[in-house]
Amino acid sequence: MSGIFFTFEGPDGAGKTTQIGRLEGALAERGYETLRTREPGGDFVGEQVRQLLLDRSAMIPEAEFLLFAASRAQNVAQVVRPALESGKIVLCDRFTDSSLAYQGFARGLGLDFIRAANAFATQGLVPHKTFLLDVPVSVGKARRSTGETNRLDREAEAFHQRVRDGYLAVAAEEPERFVILDGTQSEDAVFTLLWAAVQALLP
C-alpha cells in the first residue's frame, strides 16, 4: 500500500475531531489526497453499528467489543484499505487502540484476546503513526458536559481514569508509533506539534 495511515486516539473532549479537521485542511492545501473516517462508522454498516454502540441502553462488555470489532472490520475492508491502496492519506478518528483502552483496560476484558480480535478484524493493518490527545479526566468531563452524551460518556469517573491509564500504557509499549499530545494546550499549540510530526512523514 502506498498511502499513509494516521489514527487519532484519546477520550471524548480531548480535541481529536478539531485536530483531524485542521490536519485534513492543511494537507488538502498542499495538494495531498486525504480520506477521513471514524470508528465506529465509516460506511453504512459501520454507522448502523455506531447507533447501537452509542445508544444509552445497557450492553455487556463482550457484546460491546464485538460490535466495535465488526464495525472495524467493515471500515478497514470497505474504506481504509481501498484508500491506502490508491495512495491517499487516511485520517481515522479512533482505531484498534480504543478497544484496548476502553474494553481492555476499563472494562477488564483480556488484552490478548482484544489484540488477537483486532488483528483478525483489520487483517493485520497497523497505523503508520497514532496521535494520542491526552487530557486529565476532569478536563474531558468538563468538555463533554457541553454537548450530547452517549452511553460511554456517562460511565463513572473511575472508568474514564482507567481509559486514560490504558491509553498511556499502550503508548508506552509502542513509543515509535505513538505521538502523545497534551490536549490541555490551546488548539493552535496542539496543531503546531501535530503538524510538525506529520510533516516528518510526508513524501
Secondary structure, DSSP 8 states (H G I E B T S, - for coil): --SEEEEEE--TTSSHHHHHHHHHHHHHHTT--EEEEESS-SSHHHHHHHHHHHSSS---HHHHHHHHHHHHHHHIIIIIHHHHHTT-EEEEES-HHHHIIIIIIIT---HHHHHHHHHHHHTT---SEEEEEE--HHHHHHHHTTS---TTTTS-HHHHHHHHHHHHHHHHH-TTTEEEEETTS-HHHHHHHHHHHHHTT--
